[in-house]
Amino acid sequence: MAFDSLSEKLNNVFKKLRGKGRLSENDIKDAMREVRIALLEADVSYKVVKDFVKTVSERAVGREVLESLTPAQMVIKIVNEELTELMGSKSTGINISPKPPTVIMMVGLQGAGKTTNCAKLASYMKRTTGKRPLLAACDVYRPAAIKQLETVGAQVDIPVFQMGTEDPVSIAKAAVSHAKKNGNDLVFLDTAGRLHIDETLMDELKNIKAAVQPDEIMLVVDAMTGQDAVNAASAFNDALDIDGIMLTKLDGDARGGAALSIRAVTGKPVKFAGIGEKLDQIEVFHPDRMASRILGMGDVLTLIEKAEAAIDEKKAREMAEKLRKNKFTLSDYLDQLIQLKGMGNLQDLVGMIPGVDSKALAGVTLDDKALLRTEAIILSMTPYERENPNVINNSRKKRIAAGCGLTVVDVNRLLKQYEAMQQMTKQMSRGKMPAMLGGKGFGKKGKRGRFGF
């Protein structure tokens, strides 16, 4: 994630504070100096850092902290509260019009991922609210922009309105009219961007805004661009009075300063975050949860939400019953791998668990090819063999290997993986939680481990 480096540095600061027991004002002063350096190195705006450190320092040298039995924890609590406040205190959604359709105008510089994230956001709203979105191609300048929007629209099963290279203002007005006639209650306008901010771009966006009076102007910003992202946000906000921000590429190795600076500089909330290239990899931006993740305190709520989205409730109940009766089959094993993969990057998921260092699993991912091999092997078995793997002898292994185009060695490897997983389920059925994280089940960095990771 974008904040890994900042998180590591802040946790080193707090580790030193915990080692001191009672704290003096000089201890806090030294700690705040390191916090300031860590934030500046994360590309947070200088003014934002200055104000943040001043506020935290003033609270941290108060009697509440210095006379506390656990002063280091009080300092961490203050930093957590101020980080949350810095990013906007609470999450906010899209402004929905009481009279449909709601018009969302997506703006941003070229290369920020505006077209892709237009489809991401529309798909998210369709999934979570049951609304019927329409994508409108208002970028008539960038080569293949219309085709790209049609492609991503088809992938998420959302219709695209386009009029070729007509005037963008006319396209926007026609798209809203089309939505009213066809029952689309959300309209996403994919507007043009430039490689830099110029007067022509802003004039066109102002004209579209005046013509359709959007309910939401959403600025798409690339988190990887650091301070440039903050500067772009300020310029767009001054010209258009934006309503919210969507940060993209937060899953990358950016320093993350944009997320901490952008709300303070513009006064407008970060509403959504893009966390991967796939069209379902989008999250609501929760300032409190992000602050917890930055400080290494985990993000259990987001982890639960990901699990709920990826795991079929009926299958989960059936699996619980099978675990209770110790009847975990190869078909169940395959289902679990597929559903775990659907939750996203393993390292990011582990980072959401309080007290677990996600860096311990740096580079560890679910191997798509290994999953395909596992699926091929299991599907080459008979239903009886899947339910009773102990009957799979050498002749059956040869038949299974031939059926899936792999080797007997691959079949043996899978059966060993399954046996290890079965041992874990036995422990769980007896009420014992196995050491799943950090144990031998995970591969080394960049390598695949026993469970196909």
N, C-alpha and C positions, 0 to 999 in steps of 0.2 A: 504493500500500500504506500501511498504518497508520504505518509507520516512516519515511516519506520525509523528513519534517521533521527528525527526530532524526538520521537518517543524514547529511543534508546538514550539520547543525551539527557532528557529530563529525568528519566528513571535513575541515571547515574547521579544526578544532583540530589534526588530524594534519598538515594541509598546513603549518601554521605551524611545527610541530615539525620536519618534514622540511627546512624552509628554514634551520634553525639549525645543522645539522651536529652538533657536540658539544652535549650538554645539561647544564645545571646543575640543581641542586635547585630553584632558583627557577623555571626554565623549566617543570619538571614540576609545580610547585605552581600556576603560572599556568594550565597546561593542565588540571589537575584541577579548578580553579575553574570553567573553562568547561564541562567535562564535567558537573560537578554542576548547573550552570544548565540545560544542554541536557536532562538527565534529568528535572529538576523540571518544566521546560516541557512535557515529553512526558507529564506526569501520572504519573510514577513515584512511589511512596510515599516520603515524606521519609526515613523510617527506612531503607528499602532503599537509597536514594541515599547516605545518610550512610555506611552500612556498606560499600557498593560502592566509593565513592571512597576510603575509608580503606584498604581492602585493596589496591586498585590503586596508591595512592600509596606504600604501604609496600614493595610489590614494585618499583615503578618507580624508587625512589631507591637501590636496591641497586647493588652494584658491577657486577653482570651487565649492567645497562642503561647506567650512566654511563660505563663503560669499553668499551662495545661500539663497533665500527666503524660500526654503523647503529643508534644508540640510538632513533631515532624508530620504526623497525620493531619494535624490542623492546617499546616502549610499546604499540604497536598489538597486538602478539601477546598481551601481558598483558591488555589490555582485552578482546580477543576471548575469551581463556580464561575470564576472570571473568564476562563476559556469558553465556557458555555455561553456566557453573556456576550462575549466578543463575537461569537458566531451566530447570535440571534436568539438565544434563550430557548425558543421552541420552534418546532417545524410548522411550516405554513404551506397550504396546498394552492392549487390553481383557483383563481377567482371565477366562480361559475355564475353565469348570468341567469336571473330568474326567468328570462324570456329567451328560449333557445332560438338560434344556436349560439353557444359560447364561442367567441373567436379568439384564438391564441395566435399571436404574431411572433414567430421565431426569428430572432435577429442575431447577428454575430459576424465576426471576421471569417473570411474564407479559410478553410482548413481546420476550423474548430470542431467540425463534425456536426454541423447544423442539420443537414439533410437526414443523416442516419439517426440523430437523436430526436428529430421531428417524428420519425416513425416509431422510435423507442417509446417516446412519451405518449403518443397516440395509442400504441398497443397497451401500455401500462394502464391508461385511463379506461380502455375498453375492457381489460381484464378485471380491474378492481371496482369499476363503477357500473359496468354494463351499458355504457353509452355507445353511441354509433358515430365514431369519428370520420372525418373526411380530410384527406391531405390535399393541399392546393399548391401547385407548382408555380411559384411567383419569381423564381430565379430564371430569367431568360437569357442570361449572359454567359454563365459558366458552361463550357462544353459538357454535354451529357448530364447536366444537372436534372433535367426533367426525367430522363431515362433512369437515373439513379433512384429518384423518388418513386418512380413506378415499380422498380425492382424491389426496393425495401417494403413498399406498400403491399406488394403481392405476397411477400414473405410473411407478413403479419396479418394478411387478409383484411386490408383496409383499402377502400377505393381512393383513387387519385384523380383530382380534377385538374385538367391542363388545357391551355389554349395556344400551345406552341410558343412562339416568340412575340406574342401580343404585348401591349403595354401592361406592366405589372399591376398598376392600380386597377385597370379594367378587369384583369384576371382575379384579383382579390374580391372585387365587388361581385363579379359573376359567380365566384365560388360560394360566397355567402348566400346568394340567391338560389343557387343549385342545392345547397344544404337545406334551406327552408322547404323547397319543393319536394325533396327526397327523404326527409325525416332524419337528416344527420344533425345531432345536437351538439357536436363539437367540430370546429373547423380549424385546422392547423395550417397557417400560412408559412410556407418555406420560402423566405425572402432571400434576395441576393446578398452576398458578402463581398468584401474586397480583401486584398492582402494587407491593406492598411486603411486607416480611417480617412475618408475624403469627403468633400462637400457634396459631390454628386450622389454618393451612397446615402448620406444622411438626408438629403432633400427627397430622394425617392422613398425612403422609409417614412419620413414625415408625411408625404403625400398619401401613402397607403394607410397610415394611422388616421389621417383626417377623413379618408374616404369610407373606411369600414368601422372606425371607432372600436378597436379590439378591447375585449374584456381583460386580456392579459398580454403583456409584452414580455416574452421570456428571452433573456440573453443567454446564449450558449457560449461558454468560455472554456478554453483548453487549459486545464490545471498545470500542464507541463510547461507553459510559457511564463510561469512565475509572475514577476512584477509587471510584465507586459499585459497579463490578464487583468490586473487591477487597473492599469491605465486605460485599457480598452473599455472596461466596465464603467469607469468614470465618464469617458467620452460618450458612450451610448446613453448613459443615464442623463447626462446634461442635455443631450439632443432630444431624447424620446421619453424621458421619465419612465424608465422600465419598472416592471412590477416584481420581477424575480429573476433568479439566475440559476442556470443549470451548469454545473461543473462537470466536464468530461475528463476521462483518462485518470481518474483518481486511483485506479488500480496500478498505475505505472510507478516508476521510481522517481517521480517529481518530488521536490522538497516540500510541497504542500502549502507554502506560504499564502497562495492565492485564496484558499478557503478560509484562512484566518484573517486576511486583510480586507477582502472584498466587501463584506457586510459593514465593517467599520468605516470604510472609505465612501461607499455609496449610500449607506443607510438602507439598502434593499436586501432582502433575505435570499440566501442560497436555498432553493426549494428542492432540487433534485441533483443526484450525482450519477454519472455514468461510471460503471465499475468493470467494464470489459467491452469487447468488440461485438458480442452477440446481442441480438435485438431484445432479449429479455433481461439484459444485465443493466438494470437501472434501479436506483433506490431513492426513497424519500430521504432528504437530508435532515437528520435529527441532530441539532447542535449538542445536546446533552450526551447522546450516545457517542458522537464523534470525539468529544472531549474525553470521555472515559477510555476510548480506544487509544487516543494519543498518550494518555497517562498510564497505559498498560493495565487498565482496570477491567478490560473486556467489554463486550456488548452482547449480553445474553438475549435481550429482546429481539435484536436483529437476527441473531442465530435461530431463535425460535420461529420467527416469521419466515426465514428461508426454509426451515424444515417443514413448516406447515404448507408452504407453496410447493415444495418438491415431493413431499411424501403423501401418497394416497391414504386417506383416513381409513377406508375400509381395509386396505392391505395392512395398515399399521395395526389395526385391531386383530386381524388374522395372525399377523406375525407375533403379537404379544401372546396370543393363545398357544401358538406353536412353541414359542420360547418356554412358556410355562410347562408344556408337556414334553419339552426336549425333542421336538420333531422338526428340526431345521434341515431342510433338504437342499439339494443343488439348485433347484429352481428358485428357492428362497434366497440362496446365496447370490445368484445372478440379479434378482430383483433389488437386493440391498446395494450392490455395487452400482447399478444404474441409477437408483434414487440418490445415493451419496454423490455421484457425479453431477446430478442435476442441481445440487445445492451450490456448486461453484468451486472455486479454487480452494484446495485443502488448507494451504497455508493461511489464507484469509479467514477461513472458518475457525481454525485453531486459535488465531489471534483474537477472536471474539470471546474465548473462554477465559474468565478471570484467572490470573495467576499462571497462565501458560504462555511461554515465550514462543511466538510464531517463528522467530528466527531459527529455532531449533529444527524447524522443518523447511527451511529455505530451499527452494528448488524442488521440493517434493510435490508431485502432481499426480492426478489420476491419469494413467497412460491410456489414451483412446484406443491405440492398437491392441494393448493387452486386454482391454475390455471386449473388443471385437473378437479376439481369439477365445476368450473365456466363453462368450456367447455362442460362438461357432461350435466349440467342443460340447457344451451342454445341450445345444439343440440337435447335435448329432447322436445323442443318447436316446434310448427309448424312454417313455414315461416311467416305466418300472425302474430303469437304471437311475433316473434322476431322484426317484423317491427312495431307492435302496442302493446307494453307491458301493456298498460292501460286496455286491454281487459282481462288480466289474473286474473280471480276471484278465489275463494277458490276451486271450483271443478277442474279448470284447473291446479291450483297449486298442487293438490293431484295427478293428472294424470302425471304431469311433474316430480314430486318427485319420483313416482313409476317407471317412465320410465328410470331415471338415477340412481336409487338405493340409493337416498338420502332422506332427510326429507323436509317437508313443511317449517320448520324453515330455512333450507339452501336456499330454493328458495326465501323466504322472504328477507333473508340477501342479496342475489344477487340483487334483485330488488331495495333494498335501496341503494346499492352501485351504481347501474346504475343511479338512480335518482340523487344522489350526483354528479356523473360525468356529467350528462345531465345539471345540474345547472351550472357547470363550463363551458361547451361548450356554454351555452347561454350567459354567461358573455363575453367569448372570441368572440362570433359572434357580440357582441355589442361594441367590441374594448376594453374591460376591461380585464386585465391580472389578474387572480385569484391568491391568495396567496398559490400556490401549494406546495412550499417548506416550511417546518417547520410548516405547518398548521395541522388541525385535521385529515387530510386524511392518515397520516402515523402512523403505529403502534409503540408502545414503543419498546425499545431495546429487541430483542429476541422474539417479539410477532408479530402477524399478525394484520394489521390495516384494515381500512374500504375498501381499494381497493385490498385486498387479499395479502398485503405485510407482 
